[in-house]
């Protein structure tokens, strides 16, 4: 399944999956994980999708630039 890291709460990572959020143990995530990262979750294996994360951040940045021009 694919999701987006919403936030960190102590030893938990809150991931948005579809229209819901789910909590995961922080130890399952790579050390460089950060809010906004797009991740895949397959059992105990969590992978950051760097290209999708960069694309999503660029889209958000472009939208913000349009709003504040």
N, C-alpha and C positions, 0 to 999 in steps of 0.2 A: 504494500500500500504506500501511497505517496502523501506527504503532508508538508506543512510549513511550521518551523519552530516559531512559536508565539512569544514564549518567555521562559525564564528560569525561575524556579521557586525553591530555594534551599537545595535539596538533593533531587529535585524533580525537574523535568523538562516538559513544558506544556506544548503539545503539537496540535495544530489545527488540521483536521482531516475532514474534508468536505465542509459541512456546516457545524461540525462538532469539534470539541477539544478532547484530547486524551493525555493523561499523565504517564510519563515514562521515567525510569530510573536514570539519573544523569550519567551514571557510570557506563551506560550502553552507548553513549554518544562520543564521537571523536572530540578530542580536547579543543580543537579549533572551531567547534560548532558555535553559532551565534544566532540571535533572533533574526528571523527573516530568511534563514537558510531553507532551501527546499531539500527534503530528505526522502529516502525510501526506507521503509521498515519491513524487513523480512525476518520474522522471528526475533532473535537477539542481535541480528546484524542491521546496523543503521549506517547508511551511506549518505554523505552530502553530495547533492547534484550541483556541482560548481557552475556548470554552464547555465542550467535553469535558474539558479540563484542570481547569477549575474544578469541574465535577461530580465528577470522579474524586477531587480533593483533598478535597472535602466528604464523600464517601463514606468515605474513609480516616480523616478526622478523626472522623466519627460512630462508626466502628468502634473507634477508639482510646478515645473517650470512654466507650463501653459497657464496654470491657475494664477501665478504671481507675476505674469508679464503685464 
